[in-house]
Amino acid sequence: MSPVSGITTSDVSLINWQDKMKQFRTNFENLANALQSGDLSAAQKAFSALLQSMPSNNNPEDTIKNDFDALGKALQSGDLDAAKKAFLKLEQDLQTLRKMHHNSHNKKVEQSDTDTASNNNGTTSDNGVSTLA
């Protein structure tokens, strides 16, 4: 089977990252449900699964790490109320981080589009394919 034309290593990395994020989101929701229902044992198991599914990041956000630490300590000590509060803070900080990541991605795409347009020293044919002049 021949490789698919146009798929780059960064595309494969993005797909892998998206799969990891899907698993992370599922584990995150399981933790939310366990905390909401007051099931400490299930929350502890869900937290463990969540930690294992965390996408690796060479530059982890200290805030997120601190949130996970606080949540882990609350679950370990059996303090369900503190765990719920820590989870809410984690959820808020993850949403903020996701928005920042989304905005950063959009800027990169816009820059890439600008670079492509400025490097295109040709014309566009009727079928939308760029041709050199």
Number of C-alpha atoms within 10 A of each C-alpha: 3 4 6 7 6 7 9 10 9 9 11 11 11 12 12 13 14 13 13 16 15 13 18 19 15 16 22 21 14 19 25 19 15 20 23 13 11 14 13 19 14 16 24 21 15 22 22 14 18 21 14 13 18 15 16 10 7 6 6 9 13 9 14 17 12 13 21 19 13 19 25 20 15 20 23 14 11 14 13 19 13 16 23 21 16 22 22 15 18 20 16 13 16 16 12 12 15 12 12 12 12 12 12 12 12 12 12 12 12 12 12 12 12 12 11 11 11 9 9 14 12 11 12 13 10 7 6 8 8 13 11 9 8
